[in-house]
Amino acid sequence: MAIHKIQINDFISDDYELIAIHSSLEDFKLAYRLNKELGLQLQKNNNHIEIAIPEGKSAFENFTFDDKKNDIIWTLIENKTTIIDSNNQRSSLFEEVDITVFLLPEYKKADYLIKIENIDYGFDTDIIIDKIIKIKKITTAYSVDTTNLKSRNNLIF
């Protein structure tokens, strides 16, 4: 009897695109401007994306839009968040340590990520990136190659 091993990578599909955005805008302002420029309806998701780290859990804010007409799911996610590590033994407010956690540590300079799911071969990411770059207070935007990401599992939510 033959044994067939199933690898975890067998279940990971690449039917999504990932765009990194560098911007000083707050998340809700960026979502508003993306809605206006791209014709989306991104809405704040109350369920944060949680990543467990040794210091505790980190929660990433996100906005989603389920485009039922084109069967595409858009998710705007912040790439970095801060955890305050307040050890019980500390007695002073000034002894608390802020820990910055990144959803994709390989792209620490990116402030936000846009995950576009269920896309087909006719979807042109470059057109989306060109529209994003035209938005005021966005420094740059670019496509992220997800094939070699070490933190690829953080994008499964």
DSSP file (Angstrom, degrees, kcal/mol; ACC not computed):
  #  RESIDUE AA STRUCTURE BP1 BP2  ACC     N-H-->O    O-->H-N    N-H-->O    O-->H-N    TCO  KAPPA ALPHA  PHI   PSI    X-CA   Y-CA   Z-CA
    1    1 A M              0   0    0      0, 0.0     2,-0.2     0, 0.0     0, 0.0   0.000 360.0 360.0 360.0 128.4    0.0    0.0    0.0
    2    2 A A        -     0   0    0      1,-0.0     2,-0.5     2,-0.0     0, 0.0  -0.563 360.0-141.9 -84.3 143.8    1.5    3.3   -1.0
    3    3 A I        -     0   0    0     -2,-0.2     2,-0.6     2,-0.0    -1,-0.0  -0.909  10.9-161.0-106.4 130.8    1.6    6.3    1.3
    4    4 A H        -     0   0    0     -2,-0.5     2,-0.4     2,-0.0    -2,-0.0  -0.949   6.8-151.8-114.7 117.8    0.9    9.7    0.0
    5    5 A K        -     0   0    0     -2,-0.6     2,-0.6     1,-0.0    -2,-0.0  -0.716   7.2-146.6 -88.7 135.7    2.1   12.7    2.0
    6    6 A I        -     0   0    0     -2,-0.4     2,-0.2     3,-0.0    -2,-0.0  -0.897  10.9-147.7-103.4 125.1    0.2   15.9    1.7
    7    7 A Q    >   -     0   0    0     -2,-0.6     3,-1.6     1,-0.1     4,-0.3  -0.627  19.9-124.8 -88.9 149.5    2.3   19.1    2.0
    8    8 A I  G >  S+     0   0    0      1,-0.3     3,-1.5    -2,-0.2     4,-0.4   0.826 110.8  64.8 -61.6 -30.9    0.8   22.2    3.5
    9    9 A N  G >  S+     0   0    0      1,-0.3     3,-0.5     2,-0.2    -1,-0.3   0.678  85.7  73.1 -67.5 -16.2    1.8   24.1    0.3
   10   10 A D  G <  S+     0   0    0     -3,-1.6    -1,-0.3     1,-0.2    -2,-0.2   0.760  99.5  45.9 -66.4 -23.5   -0.7   21.9   -1.6
   11   11 A F  G <  S+     0   0    0     -3,-1.5     2,-0.6    -4,-0.3    -1,-0.2   0.532  90.1  95.4 -97.6  -8.4   -3.5   23.8    0.0
   12   12 A I    <   -     0   0    0     -3,-0.5     2,-0.3    -4,-0.4   141,-0.0  -0.747  59.7-163.3 -88.5 121.3   -2.1   27.3   -0.6
   13   13 A S        -     0   0    0     -2,-0.6    -2,-0.1     1,-0.1     3,-0.0  -0.759  19.4-145.9-105.0 151.9   -3.5   28.8   -3.8
   14   14 A D        +     0   0    0     -2,-0.3   132,-0.1     1,-0.1    -1,-0.1  -0.203  58.5 123.3-106.5  40.5   -2.1   31.8   -5.6
   15   15 A D        +     0   0    0      2,-0.0   104,-1.5   103,-0.0   103,-1.2  -0.090  61.4  75.8 -92.9  37.8   -5.3   33.2   -6.9
   16   16 A Y  E     -A  117   0A   0    101,-0.2     2,-0.3   102,-0.2   101,-0.2  -0.974  65.7-142.9-141.8 157.8   -4.6   36.6   -5.2
   17   17 A E  E     -A  116   0A   0     99,-2.2    99,-2.7    -2,-0.3     2,-0.4  -0.888  12.7-150.8-116.4 151.7   -2.4   39.6   -5.7
   18   18 A L  E     -A  115   0A   0    126,-0.5   126,-3.1    -2,-0.3     2,-0.4  -0.990   8.9-170.1-127.8 128.9   -0.7   41.6   -3.0
   19   19 A I  E     -AB 114 143A   0     95,-2.4    95,-2.7    -2,-0.4     2,-0.4  -0.972  11.2-148.4-120.3 129.2    0.1   45.3   -3.3
   20   20 A A  E     -AB 113 142A   0    122,-2.9   122,-2.0    -2,-0.4     2,-0.4  -0.781  13.9-162.4 -95.0 140.3    2.3   47.1   -0.8
   21   21 A I  E     -AB 112 141A   0     91,-2.8    91,-2.2    -2,-0.4    90,-1.7  -0.985  11.6-157.9-127.4 132.4    1.6   50.8    0.0
   22   22 A H  E     + B   0 140A   0    118,-2.8   117,-2.2    -2,-0.4   118,-1.1  -0.949  38.0 139.3-105.9 118.1    3.8   53.4    1.6
   23   23 A S  E     - B   0 138A   0     -2,-0.6   115,-0.2   115,-0.2    -2,-0.1  -0.993  53.9-144.4-159.2 149.5    1.7   56.2    3.0
   24   24 A S        +     0   0    0    113,-1.1   114,-0.1    -2,-0.3   113,-0.1   0.394  68.3 116.0 -94.2   1.5    1.5   58.5    6.0
   25   25 A L  S    S-     0   0    0    112,-0.5     2,-0.1     1,-0.1    -2,-0.1  -0.350  72.7-110.4 -69.3 149.2   -2.3   58.4    5.9
   26   26 A E     >  -     0   0    0      1,-0.1     4,-2.5    -2,-0.0     3,-0.3  -0.438  35.5-106.1 -72.5 157.5   -4.4   56.9    8.7
   27   27 A D  H  > S+     0   0    0      1,-0.2     4,-2.4     2,-0.2     5,-0.2   0.870 117.8  48.1 -58.3 -42.4   -6.1   53.6    7.8
   28   28 A F  H  > S+     0   0    0      2,-0.2     4,-1.9     1,-0.2    -1,-0.2   0.849 112.4  49.7 -70.1 -32.1   -9.6   55.0    7.5
   29   29 A K  H  > S+     0   0    0     -3,-0.3     4,-2.3     2,-0.2    -2,-0.2   0.894 111.5  48.8 -70.9 -39.5   -8.5   58.0    5.4
   30   30 A L  H  X S+     0   0    0     -4,-2.5     4,-2.6     2,-0.2     5,-0.2   0.923 110.5  50.9 -64.6 -43.4   -6.6   55.6    3.1
   31   31 A A  H  X S+     0   0    0     -4,-2.4     4,-2.4    -5,-0.2    11,-0.3   0.910 110.2  50.4 -59.9 -42.4   -9.7   53.3    2.8
   32   32 A Y  H  X S+     0   0    0     -4,-1.9     4,-2.1     1,-0.2    -1,-0.2   0.927 112.6  45.8 -61.2 -45.9  -11.8   56.4    1.9
   33   33 A R  H  X S+     0   0    0     -4,-2.3     4,-2.6     2,-0.2     5,-0.2   0.861 112.2  50.6 -69.5 -35.3   -9.4   57.5   -0.8
   34   34 A L  H  X S+     0   0    0     -4,-2.6     4,-2.9     2,-0.2     6,-0.5   0.907 109.7  51.6 -66.3 -40.7   -9.1   54.0   -2.2
   35   35 A N  H  X>S+     0   0    0     -4,-2.4     4,-1.1    -5,-0.2     5,-0.7   0.924 114.0  44.2 -58.0 -44.8  -12.9   53.7   -2.3
   36   36 A K  H  <5S+     0   0    0     -4,-2.1    -2,-0.2     3,-0.2    -1,-0.2   0.913 120.4  38.4 -68.3 -44.6  -13.1   57.0   -4.2
   37   37 A E  H  <5S+     0   0    0     -4,-2.6    -2,-0.2     1,-0.2    -3,-0.2   0.871 126.8  32.5 -78.2 -38.5  -10.3   56.3   -6.6
   38   38 A L  H  <5S-     0   0    0     -4,-2.9    -1,-0.2    -5,-0.2    -3,-0.2   0.471 104.5-116.8-100.7  -2.8  -10.9   52.6   -7.3
   39   39 A G  T  <5 +     0   0    0     -4,-1.1    -4,-0.2    -5,-0.3    -3,-0.2   0.858  66.3 143.0  70.6  34.5  -14.7   52.5   -7.0
   40   40 A L      < -     0   0    0     -5,-0.7    -1,-0.2    -6,-0.5    25,-0.0  -0.387  51.9-142.2 -97.2 177.5  -14.5   50.2   -4.0
   41   41 A Q        +     0   0    0     -2,-0.1    25,-0.2     2,-0.1     2,-0.1  -0.385  29.1 177.5-136.0  55.3  -16.6   50.0   -0.9
   42   42 A L        -     0   0    0    -11,-0.3     2,-0.4    23,-0.1    23,-0.2  -0.409   6.8-172.1 -63.0 131.7  -14.0   49.1    1.7
   43   43 A Q  E     -C   64   0A   0     21,-2.3    21,-2.5    -2,-0.1     2,-0.1  -0.964  31.5 -96.0-128.2 145.8  -15.6   48.9    5.2
   44   44 A K  E     -C   63   0A   0     -2,-0.4     2,-0.5    19,-0.2    19,-0.3  -0.358  34.8-142.2 -62.3 132.4  -13.9   48.5    8.6
   45   45 A N  E     -C   62   0A   0     17,-2.7    17,-0.5     1,-0.1    -1,-0.1  -0.862   4.0-154.9 -97.5 124.5  -13.8   44.9    9.7
   46   46 A N  E    S+     0   0A   0     -2,-0.5     2,-0.9    15,-0.1    -1,-0.1   0.688  77.9  83.4 -73.8 -17.4  -14.3   44.4   13.4
   47   47 A N  E    S-     0   0A   0     15,-0.1    -2,-0.1    -3,-0.0     2,-0.1  -0.785  76.7-150.1 -88.1 107.8  -12.5   41.1   13.4
   48   48 A H  E     -     0   0A   0     -2,-0.9     2,-0.7     1,-0.1    13,-0.2  -0.388  19.0-111.6 -74.9 154.5   -8.8   42.0   13.6
   49   49 A I  E     -C   60   0A   0     11,-2.2    11,-2.7    -2,-0.1     2,-0.4  -0.800  39.8-154.2 -85.9 118.0   -6.2   39.8   12.0
   50   50 A E  E     -C   59   0A   0     -2,-0.7     2,-0.4     9,-0.2     9,-0.2  -0.799  16.2-173.7-104.1 136.2   -4.3   38.2   14.9
   51   51 A I  E     -C   58   0A   0      7,-2.1     7,-2.7    -2,-0.4     2,-0.4  -0.996  20.7-136.2-123.6 127.4   -0.7   37.0   14.8
   52   52 A A  E     +C   57   0A   0     -2,-0.4     5,-0.2     5,-0.2    -2,-0.0  -0.714  28.8 170.3 -87.2 130.4    0.7   35.2   17.9
   53   53 A I  E >   -C   56   0A   0      3,-3.0     3,-1.6    -2,-0.4    48,-0.0  -0.859  49.7 -98.2-128.9 166.1    4.2   36.2   19.0
   54   54 A P  T 3  S+     0   0    0      0, 0.0     3,-0.1     0, 0.0    -2,-0.0   0.819 122.8  53.1 -56.9 -31.1    6.1   35.3   22.1
   55   55 A E  T 3  S-     0   0    0      1,-0.2     2,-0.3    30,-0.0    -3,-0.0   0.630 126.0 -81.1 -80.1 -12.8    5.2   38.6   23.8
   56   56 A G  E <   -C   53   0A   0     -3,-1.6    -3,-3.0    29,-0.1     2,-0.4  -0.977  66.3 -35.7 147.0-159.7    1.5   38.1   23.1
   57   57 A K  E     -C   52   0A   0     -2,-0.3     2,-0.4    -5,-0.2    -5,-0.2  -0.812  45.3-152.9-101.6 140.3   -1.0   38.5   20.4
   58   58 A S  E     -C   51   0A   0     -7,-2.7    -7,-2.1    -2,-0.4     2,-0.5  -0.891   6.5-153.1-109.1 144.5   -0.9   41.3   17.8
   59   59 A A  E     -C   50   0A   0     -2,-0.4     2,-0.5    -9,-0.2    -9,-0.2  -0.973   3.9-156.8-122.7 123.9   -4.0   42.6   16.1
   60   60 A F  E     -C   49   0A   0    -11,-2.7   -11,-2.2    -2,-0.5     2,-0.1  -0.865  17.1-129.2-103.4 127.8   -4.0   44.2   12.7
   61   61 A E  E     +     0   0A   0     -2,-0.5    17,-1.9   -13,-0.2     2,-0.3  -0.409  34.4 179.4 -67.7 147.6   -6.7   46.5   11.6
   62   62 A N  E     -CD  45  77A   0    -17,-0.5   -17,-2.7    15,-0.2     2,-0.4  -0.996  24.3-151.4-153.0 155.8   -8.3   45.7    8.2
   63   63 A F  E     -CD  44  76A   0     13,-2.5    13,-2.9    -2,-0.3     2,-0.3  -0.976  20.5-165.3-125.2 138.2  -11.0   46.9    5.8
   64   64 A T  E     -CD  43  75A   0    -21,-2.5   -21,-2.3    -2,-0.4     2,-0.3  -0.909  15.5-173.5-129.0 155.0  -12.8   44.5    3.4
   65   65 A F  E     - D   0  74A   0      9,-2.3     9,-2.9    -2,-0.3     2,-0.9  -0.919  11.7-156.8-145.2 118.7  -15.0   44.7    0.4
   66   66 A D  E     - D   0  73A   0     -2,-0.3     2,-1.4     7,-0.2     7,-0.2  -0.833  10.5-158.1 -97.5 100.3  -16.7   41.7   -1.2
   67   67 A D  E  >> + D   0  72A   0      5,-2.8     5,-1.8    -2,-0.9     4,-1.2  -0.644  13.9 179.0 -80.9  92.4  -17.3   42.6   -4.8
   68   68 A K  T  45S+     0   0    0     -2,-1.4    -1,-0.2     1,-0.2     5,-0.1   0.778  74.8  61.8 -69.0 -26.6  -20.1   40.2   -5.6
   69   69 A K  T  45S+     0   0    0      1,-0.2    -1,-0.2    -3,-0.1    -2,-0.1   0.928 121.0  22.3 -65.2 -45.2  -20.5   41.4   -9.1
   70   70 A N  T  45S-     0   0    0     -3,-0.2    -2,-0.2     2,-0.2    -1,-0.2   0.401 104.4-123.3-102.0   0.5  -16.9   40.5  -10.1
   71   71 A D  T  <5 +     0   0    0     -4,-1.2     2,-0.4     1,-0.2    -3,-0.2   0.906  65.1 137.6  56.0  46.5  -16.5   37.8   -7.4
   72   72 A I  E   < -D   67   0A   0     -5,-1.8    -5,-2.8    47,-0.0     2,-0.5  -0.967  44.5-150.1-123.2 137.9  -13.4   39.6   -6.0
   73   73 A I  E     -DE  66 117A   0     44,-1.3    44,-3.0    -2,-0.4     2,-0.4  -0.944  11.8-163.6-110.1 122.4  -12.5   40.1   -2.3
   74   74 A W  E     -DE  65 116A   0     -9,-2.9    -9,-2.3    -2,-0.5     2,-0.4  -0.882   7.5-177.0-104.8 132.9  -10.5   43.3   -1.5
   75   75 A T  E     -DE  64 115A   0     40,-2.0    40,-2.8    -2,-0.4     2,-0.6  -0.981  12.5-162.3-133.9 122.9   -8.7   43.6    1.9
   76   76 A L  E     +DE  63 114A   0    -13,-2.9   -13,-2.5    -2,-0.4     2,-0.4  -0.918  21.3 179.7-100.5 122.4   -6.8   46.6    3.1
   77   77 A I  E     -DE  62 113A   0     36,-3.0    36,-2.8    -2,-0.6     2,-0.3  -0.961  30.2-122.3-127.3 139.0   -4.5   45.6    6.0
   78   78 A E  E     - E   0 112A   0    -17,-1.9    34,-0.3    -2,-0.4    33,-0.1  -0.621  18.0-150.0 -74.9 141.6   -2.1   47.6    8.1
   79   79 A N  S    S+     0   0    0     32,-2.8    24,-2.9    -2,-0.3    25,-0.4   0.689  74.5  40.0 -88.1 -19.3    1.4   46.0    7.9
   80   80 A K  E     +F  102   0B   0     31,-0.6     2,-0.3    22,-0.2    22,-0.2  -0.981  57.7 170.5-135.5 146.8    2.6   47.1   11.3
   81   81 A T  E     -F  101   0B   0     20,-2.4    20,-3.1    -2,-0.4     2,-0.4  -0.931  26.4-122.4-143.0 165.2    1.1   47.4   14.7
   82   82 A T  E     -F  100   0B   0     -2,-0.3     2,-0.4    18,-0.2    18,-0.2  -0.932  14.5-164.5-119.0 135.4    2.4   48.0   18.2
   83   83 A I  E     -F   99   0B   0     16,-3.2    16,-3.5    -2,-0.4     2,-0.7  -0.955  17.0-139.3-112.6 134.3    2.1   45.9   21.3
   84   84 A I  E     -F   98   0B   0     -2,-0.4     2,-1.1    14,-0.2    14,-0.2  -0.854  12.7-152.8 -94.4 115.6    2.8   47.3   24.7
   85   85 A D  E     +F   97   0B   0     12,-3.4    12,-1.6    -2,-0.7     2,-0.8  -0.751  19.4 176.2 -89.6  97.8    4.7   44.8   26.7
   86   86 A S        -     0   0    0     -2,-1.1     2,-0.2    10,-0.2    10,-0.1  -0.841  16.1-155.2-107.8  97.7    3.9   45.6   30.3
   87   87 A N    >   -     0   0    0     -2,-0.8     3,-1.6     8,-0.2     8,-0.1  -0.465  19.4-127.6 -70.3 139.8    5.5   43.1   32.6
   88   88 A N  T 3  S+     0   0    0      1,-0.3    -1,-0.1    -2,-0.2    -2,-0.0   0.737 105.6  61.9 -62.3 -22.9    3.7   42.6   35.9
   89   89 A Q  T 3  S+     0   0    0      2,-0.0    -1,-0.3     0, 0.0     2,-0.2   0.628  83.1  96.6 -80.7 -13.0    7.0   43.2   37.8
   90   90 A R    <   -     0   0    0     -3,-1.6     3,-0.0     1,-0.1     6,-0.0  -0.521  50.6-172.2 -80.5 145.3    7.5   46.7   36.5
   91   91 A S        +     0   0    0     -2,-0.2     2,-0.3     4,-0.0    -1,-0.1   0.547  59.3  69.5-113.3 -10.6    6.3   49.5   38.7
   92   92 A S  S >  S-     0   0    0      1,-0.1     3,-1.2     0, 0.0     4,-0.1  -0.846  70.4-135.4-116.1 148.1    6.7   52.6   36.4
   93   93 A L  G >  S+     0   0    0     -2,-0.3     3,-1.3     1,-0.2    -1,-0.1   0.830 106.6  60.5 -62.5 -33.2    4.8   53.7   33.4
   94   94 A F  G 3  S+     0   0    0      1,-0.3    -1,-0.2    -3,-0.0     0, 0.0   0.531  91.6  67.6 -77.5  -5.2    8.1   54.5   31.7
   95   95 A E  G <  S+     0   0    0     -3,-1.2    -1,-0.3     2,-0.1    -8,-0.2   0.442  73.9 110.1 -93.3  -0.3    9.3   50.9   32.0
   96   96 A E    <   -     0   0    0     -3,-1.3     2,-0.5    -4,-0.1   -10,-0.2  -0.527  61.1-143.7 -73.6 143.0    6.7   49.7   29.5
   97   97 A V  E     -F   85   0B   0    -12,-1.6   -12,-3.4    -2,-0.2     2,-0.5  -0.926   1.3-141.6-114.1 128.9    8.2   48.6   26.2
   98   98 A D  E     -F   84   0B   0     -2,-0.5     2,-0.5   -14,-0.2   -14,-0.2  -0.771  16.7-162.7 -86.9 128.4    6.5   49.1   22.8
   99   99 A I  E     -F   83   0B   0    -16,-3.5   -16,-3.2    -2,-0.5     2,-0.5  -0.959   7.5-147.4-114.4 123.2    7.0   46.2   20.4
  100  100 A T  E     -F   82   0B   0     -2,-0.5     2,-0.4   -18,-0.2   -18,-0.2  -0.784  15.2-167.1 -91.2 128.5    6.4   46.7   16.7
  101  101 A V  E     -F   81   0B   0    -20,-3.1   -20,-2.4    -2,-0.5     2,-0.4  -0.940   5.2-152.5-117.9 137.4    5.0   43.7   14.9
  102  102 A F  E     -F   80   0B   0     -2,-0.4   -22,-0.2   -22,-0.2   -23,-0.1  -0.897  15.3-149.7-111.7 137.5    4.9   43.4   11.1
  103  103 A L  S    S+     0   0    0    -24,-2.9    51,-0.2    -2,-0.4    -1,-0.1   0.923 104.5  23.7 -65.6 -44.7    2.4   41.3    9.2
  104  104 A L  S >  S-     0   0    0    -25,-0.4     3,-2.0     3,-0.2    -1,-0.3  -0.860  72.8-173.6-119.8  94.0    5.0   40.8    6.5
  105  105 A P  G >  S+     0   0    0      0, 0.0     3,-0.7     0, 0.0    -1,-0.1   0.740  82.2  67.7 -61.0 -21.9    8.5   41.4    8.1
  106  106 A E  G 3  S+     0   0    0      1,-0.3     2,-0.2     2,-0.1     3,-0.2   0.735 105.0  43.6 -68.4 -20.6   10.1   41.1    4.7
  107  107 A Y  G X   +     0   0    0     -3,-2.0     3,-1.2     1,-0.1    -1,-0.3  -0.503  68.1 152.2-122.4  60.6    8.4   44.4    3.8
  108  108 A K  T <  S+     0   0    0     -3,-0.7    -1,-0.1     1,-0.3    -2,-0.1   0.755  70.6  57.7 -64.6 -25.7    8.9   46.5    7.0
  109  109 A K  T 3  S+     0   0    0     -3,-0.2     2,-0.4    -4,-0.1    -1,-0.3   0.665  84.8  95.3 -82.0 -15.0    8.8   49.8    5.1
  110  110 A A    <   -     0   0    0     -3,-1.2   -88,-0.2    -6,-0.2    -6,-0.1  -0.617  55.6-166.7 -77.5 131.1    5.4   49.1    3.7
  111  111 A D        +     0   0    0    -90,-1.7   -32,-2.8    -2,-0.4   -31,-0.6   0.832  69.3  16.1 -85.3 -35.4    2.6   50.7    5.8
  112  112 A Y  E     -AE  21  78A   0    -91,-2.2   -91,-2.8   -34,-0.3     2,-0.4  -0.926  61.4-151.9-137.9 159.6   -0.3   48.9    4.3
  113  113 A L  E     -AE  20  77A   0    -36,-2.8   -36,-3.0    -2,-0.3     2,-0.5  -0.984   5.2-153.5-130.5 143.5   -1.1   45.9    2.1
  114  114 A I  E     -AE  19  76A   0    -95,-2.7   -95,-2.4    -2,-0.4     2,-0.6  -0.979   9.3-163.9-116.3 121.0   -3.9   45.3   -0.3
  115  115 A K  E     -AE  18  75A   0    -40,-2.8   -40,-2.0    -2,-0.5     2,-0.6  -0.921   2.1-167.1-104.6 122.1   -4.8   41.6   -0.8
  116  116 A I  E     -AE  17  74A   0    -99,-2.7   -99,-2.2    -2,-0.6     3,-0.3  -0.937  14.3-166.5-113.1 111.4   -7.0   41.1   -3.9
  117  117 A E  E     +AE  16  73A   0    -44,-3.0   -44,-1.3    -2,-0.6  -101,-0.2  -0.610  56.0  24.1-103.8 158.3   -8.5   37.6   -3.9
  118  118 A N  S    S+     0   0    0   -103,-1.2    -1,-0.2    -2,-0.2     2,-0.2   0.822  78.3 159.5  64.8  37.3  -10.3   35.4   -6.5
  119  119 A I        -     0   0    0   -104,-1.5    -1,-0.2    -3,-0.3     2,-0.2  -0.533  28.7-142.9 -88.2 157.1   -8.8   37.2   -9.5
  120  120 A D    >   -     0   0    0     -2,-0.2     3,-1.5     1,-0.0    -1,-0.1  -0.495  35.1 -89.7-108.2-177.2   -8.5   35.7  -12.9
  121  121 A Y  T 3  S+     0   0    0      1,-0.3    -2,-0.0    -2,-0.2    -1,-0.0   0.709 120.9  62.1 -69.0 -19.9   -5.8   35.9  -15.6
  122  122 A G  T 3  S+     0   0    0      2,-0.1     2,-0.3     0, 0.0    -1,-0.3   0.533  76.3 111.0 -82.6  -5.9   -7.4   39.0  -17.1
  123  123 A F    <   -     0   0    0     -3,-1.5     2,-0.7     1,-0.1    -4,-0.0  -0.553  57.4-153.1 -74.3 127.6   -6.9   41.1  -14.0
  124  124 A D     >  -     0   0    0     -2,-0.3     4,-1.0     1,-0.2     3,-0.5  -0.869  14.8-177.0-108.5 104.4   -4.3   43.8  -14.4
  125  125 A T  H  > S+     0   0    0     -2,-0.7     4,-2.6     1,-0.2     5,-0.2   0.813  79.5  66.7 -67.2 -31.4   -2.6   44.8  -11.2
  126  126 A D  H  > S+     0   0    0      1,-0.2     4,-2.4     2,-0.2    -1,-0.2   0.860  97.9  52.6 -61.7 -36.2   -0.5   47.5  -12.9
  127  127 A I  H  > S+     0   0    0     -3,-0.5     4,-1.8     2,-0.2    -1,-0.2   0.914 110.5  48.0 -64.7 -42.0   -3.7   49.6  -13.6
  128  128 A I  H  X S+     0   0    0     -4,-1.0     4,-2.2     2,-0.2    -2,-0.2   0.921 111.7  49.8 -63.2 -44.6   -4.7   49.4   -9.9
  129  129 A I  H  X S+     0   0    0     -4,-2.6     4,-2.5     1,-0.2    -2,-0.2   0.904 108.2  53.2 -62.9 -42.1   -1.1   50.4   -8.8
  130  130 A D  H  X S+     0   0    0     -4,-2.4     4,-1.0     1,-0.2    -1,-0.2   0.894 110.8  47.1 -60.4 -39.9   -1.1   53.3  -11.2
  131  131 A K  H  < S+     0   0    0     -4,-1.8     4,-0.4     1,-0.2    -1,-0.2   0.882 111.6  50.9 -68.6 -37.9   -4.4   54.6   -9.7
  132  132 A I  H >< S+     0   0    0     -4,-2.2     3,-1.5     1,-0.2    -2,-0.2   0.907 105.5  55.2 -66.0 -42.0   -3.2   54.1   -6.2
  133  133 A I  H 3< S+     0   0    0     -4,-2.5    -1,-0.2     1,-0.3     5,-0.2   0.795  99.8  62.1 -63.2 -28.2    0.0   56.1   -6.8
  134  134 A K  T 3< S+     0   0    0     -4,-1.0    -1,-0.3    -3,-0.2     2,-0.2   0.652  81.0 103.2 -72.4 -15.1   -2.0   59.0   -8.0
  135  135 A I  S X  S-     0   0    0     -3,-1.5     3,-1.3    -4,-0.4  -101,-0.0  -0.496  83.3-107.4 -71.9 135.1   -3.7   59.4   -4.6
  136  136 A K  T 3  S+     0   0    0      1,-0.2    -1,-0.1    -2,-0.2     3,-0.1  -0.301 100.3  22.2 -62.8 145.8   -2.3   62.2   -2.5
  137  137 A K  T 3  S+     0   0    0      1,-0.2  -113,-1.1    -4,-0.1     2,-0.6   0.589  90.0 120.0  69.8  15.4    0.0   61.3    0.4
  138  138 A I  E <   -B   23   0A   0     -3,-1.3  -115,-0.2    -5,-0.2    -1,-0.2  -0.951  44.2-169.0-105.5 118.9    0.8   57.9   -1.0
  139  139 A T  E     -     0   0A   0   -117,-2.2     2,-0.3    -2,-0.6    -1,-0.2   0.948  62.9 -26.8 -72.2 -50.2    4.6   57.7   -1.5
  140  140 A T  E     -B   22   0A   0   -118,-1.1  -118,-2.8     2,-0.0     2,-0.3  -0.985  49.3-160.2-159.4 163.5    4.6   54.6   -3.6
  141  141 A A  E     +B   21   0A   0     -2,-0.3     2,-0.3  -120,-0.2  -120,-0.2  -0.982  18.5 167.1-148.1 142.7    2.8   51.3   -4.3
  142  142 A Y  E     -B   20   0A   0   -122,-2.0  -122,-2.9    -2,-0.3     2,-0.2  -0.988  37.7 -95.6-155.4 159.1    4.1   48.1   -5.8
  143  143 A S  E     -B   19   0A   0     -2,-0.3     2,-0.5  -124,-0.2  -124,-0.2  -0.546  34.8-139.8 -78.7 142.2    3.2   44.5   -6.4
  144  144 A V        -     0   0    0   -126,-3.1     2,-0.8    -2,-0.2  -126,-0.5  -0.897  10.2-132.4-106.8 129.6    4.6   41.9   -3.9
  145  145 A D        -     0   0    0     -2,-0.5     3,-0.4     1,-0.2  -128,-0.1  -0.716  22.7-173.9 -79.5 112.0    5.9   38.6   -5.2
  146  146 A T    >   +     0   0    0     -2,-0.8     3,-0.8     1,-0.2    -1,-0.2   0.515  63.5  85.1 -88.1  -5.1    4.2   36.1   -2.8
  147  147 A T  T 3  S+     0   0    0      1,-0.2    -1,-0.2  -133,-0.0     5,-0.1   0.847  99.5  32.3 -68.9 -32.6    6.0   33.0   -4.1
  148  148 A N  T 3  S+     0   0    0     -3,-0.4     2,-0.3     3,-0.0    -1,-0.2   0.189  84.0 131.7-111.0  17.2    9.1   33.4   -1.9
  149  149 A L    X   -     0   0    0     -3,-0.8     3,-0.7     1,-0.2     4,-0.1  -0.529  42.9-159.5 -72.3 130.4    7.6   35.1    1.2
  150  150 A K  T 3  S+     0   0    0     -2,-0.3     3,-0.4     1,-0.2    -1,-0.2   0.827  94.7  48.6 -75.0 -32.4    8.7   33.5    4.5
  151  151 A S  T >  S+     0   0    0      1,-0.2     3,-1.6     2,-0.1     4,-0.3  -0.038  72.6 126.2 -97.8  31.4    5.7   34.9    6.3
  152  152 A R  G X   +     0   0    0     -3,-0.7     3,-1.7     1,-0.3    -1,-0.2   0.803  63.2  65.7 -59.3 -32.4    3.2   33.8    3.6
  153  153 A N  G >  S+     0   0    0     -3,-0.4     3,-1.4     1,-0.3    -1,-0.3   0.730  87.1  69.9 -66.4 -20.6    1.1   32.0    6.2
  154  154 A N  G <  S+     0   0    0     -3,-1.6    -1,-0.3     1,-0.3    -2,-0.2   0.685  91.1  62.3 -67.9 -16.3    0.2   35.4    7.8
  155  155 A L  G <  S+     0   0    0     -3,-1.7     2,-0.9    -4,-0.3    -1,-0.3   0.430  78.7  97.3 -89.8   0.7   -1.8   36.1    4.7
  156  156 A I    <         0   0    0     -3,-1.4    -1,-0.0     1,-0.2    -3,-0.0  -0.803 360.0 360.0 -92.5 105.4   -4.2   33.3    5.3
  157  157 A F              0   0    0     -2,-0.9    -1,-0.2  -108,-0.0    -2,-0.0   0.283 360.0 360.0-150.5 360.0   -7.2   34.8    7.0
